[in-house]
């Protein structure tokens, strides 16, 4: 699907789904371009100046996280270790360094590309300001380079104002301004600032789309809104600032529940549209995970297929790079069941975020 890129000299958005939950629905900020320059480096908070640790790594013969990563890698799947490093950083240097030691050891596992260190940065994660988020990213990037040189740092982000389409008029500008004020470290300008400072090697981007009814009142469909947003992101040059990826939560209790028409619409909206605008891969949350008291997954009970699975396999066959999330606690204990799940995951996904076991 080819998308027309809007010819704009400057993108009008301002100040700006991991193992994370489904996309939030912002209820809200102004058009006009805000500076993307980051503030001076803060002097408070964890410093991250520790030297590389000599602590022993995990026992690779009995580590279930490593076992899952190895099984997937043997099937041709790239591995990203997934950890909430923000929480560890906010807890203080001791907790942060403990997590870094673990990640340094895990970085030696075959097939590891890098580390996903933040789930929706600046959005309900405890990082309150652009300066604080930038300090975290600098510290994480520095320390990971010490313990795992050559591995990439990936951050996922939801940028709520994008879904507001503030370039379209007054109502949309008001929507965007409200979420900018609520999430100052997750605005478009903030995220672009992190990218221009080269603090993020890969960005998993959720565009924060609103409900269908909201877009209907504005005279367009959700897919048209997605096209508009990704064209703006492309025009702003984000694909040149990082390896840009898209993300969307499509797992549900007992597997994806949509019919073939809905599955095709979801695949076009959340995979084809971003890829046409420069996204190099699409993160589909999640293989299987406990969320809000339910076990949500992509496949149905007994690993039964569904219309979404058919769409994912079709796009993988067409060369789309798809990613999902897996954790050992949700995998079968028996070797046959474990192997079957790894086989299925490898059929649709070129990479997997594997839980790092950092708590």
Secondary structure, 3 states (H helix, E strand, C coil): CCCCCCCCCCCCCCECCCCCCCCCCCCCCCCCCCCCCCCCCCCCCCCCCCCCCCCCCCCCCCCHHHHHHHHHHHCCCEEEEECCHHHHHHHCHHHHHHHHHHHHHHCCCCCEEEEEEECCCCCCCCCCCHHHHHHHHHHHHHHHHHHCCCCEEEEEEECHHHHHCHHHCHHHHHHHHHHHHHCHHHCHHHHHHHHHCCCCCEEEEECCCCCHHHHHHCCCCHHHHHHHHHHHHHHHCHHHHCEEEEEEECCEECCCCCCHHHHHHHHHHHHHHHHHCCCCEEEEECCEEEECCEEEECCCHHHCCCHHHHHHHHHHHCCCCEEEEECHHHCCCCHHHHHHHHHHHHHHCCEEEEECCCC
